[in-house]
Amino acid sequence: MKKHSAKKELMLLPILLVVILMCVVGHFFMQADYQDSNMIEYMLAALPFAMFGLVVVAFKMAAKSEKKEQNEQDS
C-alpha cells in the first residue's frame, strides 16, 4: 500500500470546510424567515452545483498531486 504525504492531503481541507459551510448555510436559509426571497431560492437551487464543482476541483488537485508524486518516485 502506498503512503501519501500529509501535506498534500491537507491541501484539500479548505475545500472540505467550504463545502461543509455551504451545507450548513443552505440549511439555515431553508428556514421560514427566508422563504419569500427569490434570490435565496435561486442560491439554494445552485448550491448542489457549486458543491459538485468544488468536488471536481478537489479531484483535479488530488490527481495532479498523485501524478507529481509518481513522477518524483520514477525519477
Secondary structure as UniProt FT lines:
FT   HELIX           6..10
FT   TURN            11..12
FT   HELIX           13..29
FT   HELIX           32..34
FT   TURN            35..36
FT   HELIX           38..74
//
